[in-house]
């Protein structure tokens, strides 16, 4: 029974966090983020995504929805998660330090006009912030996914989608919902036959 009550409390926290995404100000930012993704792809550019731990998984999950498909049938869309190459991550971490694992890959792969999405529940992960700063220096547009007040990435990014919660698990749950909402918006455009 104790577990039952604890689970109910966590479900309630989840529902409360999800309800904040319906706020008109947040929805406006979400729509702008979707438009930025669509514009990037239409311009023949790519998405680069990264984060740590659960956020690394989210980066991979979202990238896979773009390159494969989300719901509707459409062409594959260019998205790369910088969290998947263990040789690059370990070599860069060993040679340059963990704070450089994303910035070094951004240096190698990012082109002006690309869109870089950094995911950090605190908004302050050093390697995520460094990767975003490198992307900005290379003429990329930036979207951040974070929690609470957005942390440092809210200072760096063009758009920050910060979930109104300080609970890491709830923020991560909302991040994948946000990723799916962005994928759905992109699907509606590219599944209609737009190039």
N, C-alpha and C positions, 0 to 999 in steps of 0.2 A: 504493500500500500504506500509505503514511503517513496519508492521509485515512481509509482503512479503519479503521486502529487508533484514530484520533481519534474517528471516528463511534461505534465500539464503546464507547469510554470514555464518551462523552456518553450513549449509550443506557443504560449501566450506572448512571451518575449519576441518570438519569431513573427507572429501576427502583428504585433505593435511596430516592429521594425519595418515590415512590409507595408504597413499603412502609411508610413512616412514617405514612401516613394510616390504616393499619389498627390503629394503636395504640388500645387501648380508651379512653384519656383523650381522644384526638382524636375518635374516633367519637362519644363522648358529647357533645362540643361541637358536632359536626356535626349530630347529631340534635336538639339544643336549637335550633340555628340554623334547621333545617327547620321545627320546631314554631313558632318565632317568625314565620317567613314565612307559614305556614299560618294562624296566629291573626290576623295582620295583615290578610290578604286576607279571611278570614271576617268580620272586623269592618268590612269595607267601606273599608279604608284601602289605601294604595298603597306601592310600593317606589320609592325613589330610589337610583340607583347612580352612582358616579363613581370615576375614577382617572386617571392620566397615562400617555401612551404606550401600551405593551402593556396596561396596566391599564385604560386608556380603552376599548380594543378589547374587553377582557373584560367591562367594564360594559355595553357595547352588546350584546355577544353574549348575556349572561345576560338582559338586559332583553328582547331579542327572543325568547328561548326562552319567557319568561312571556307576553308579549303575543300571540305567534303560538302555537306549541306546541313542546313538547320531543319526546316520542314519541307519547303517547296523545292521542286527540282529546278536547278539553275546551273550555270557554269561555276566551276571552282573559282574562288576568289583568293587573291594573294595575301596570305597571313602567315607569319612565322613566330612561333614561341621561342624565345631565346633561353629557355629553361630546359631544353631537351637534349642538348649535345653535351654528354658527360665529359668527353675529351676536352672540349673547349672550356667548360666550366672548371674542370680540375686543373688544366694547364694554366689558365688565366689566374685562378685562385692561388695556385702555387707560385707562379712567377711574379704576379703583380699585386696579389692580395684580394681577399673576398670582395672588398668594396668596388673592384674593377670588373667583376664578372659580367656585368651587363654593359657598362660604358665601352669596354674594349670591343665587344661584339657589335654595338651600335656604330662605333668608329669604323668597323670593317664592312658593315652591311647597309647602313642607312644612307639614303640619297635625299637631296632636297625635295620636299613635297611629300615624302613618306609620312605616315602617321604612326606615332609611337604611343602605346598604352602601357602605363606603369601601374601596377597594383600593389597596394600596401595598406593593411588594415589600420595602421597607425598614421600612415602618410609620411613617416619619417625614416623608413628603411634606407640606410646609407647607400647601398648599391643601387636601389631603385631610383633614388634622387640623382645619383651620379649618372646613371644611364639616361635619365630624362634631360639632364643638363647637357650631356654630350649630344643628344638628339637635337636639342634646341640650337646648339652651336652649329649643327649641320643643316639647318634650315628645315627641320621637320616640325609638324604640328603635334601637339601633345594632349592626351587625355589621361587623367589620373582617376583611379578608383581607390577610395579610402573610407575611413570611418570618422565619426565625430566631427572635429573641426577641420579635417583635411590635412593637417600637418604641413610639412615643407612642400609636398607635391602640389598643394593648392596655390602656393606662391609661384611655382615653376610652370604649371600646366595652363594651356588655353582654356580647358574645361576640366573641372574636378567634380566627379560624381561621388560625393561623400555621404555615406549612410549615417543617419542620425542615431548612432549607438556607440557605446564604449565597450561593448561585449564582442570580443573577437569572433566567436562562433556566429553570432547574429550578423555581423558585418560580412563575413565570408558567405553566408547563405544569401544575403542580398546581392553580393557581387555577382554570383552566378545567375541570379534572376535578372540583374541589370544586363549581363552579357547576353542572355537569351532575348531580352527586349530589344537590344541593339541588333542582334541577328535577325529577329523578326522584321524589324524595319528595313534592313538591308535586303532580306528575302523579297519583300513586297516590290522592291524596285527591280532587282535583277531577275526574278522569276517571271516578270512581265515581259522579258525580252530585251530590256535596256542593256546596252553594252558597258 
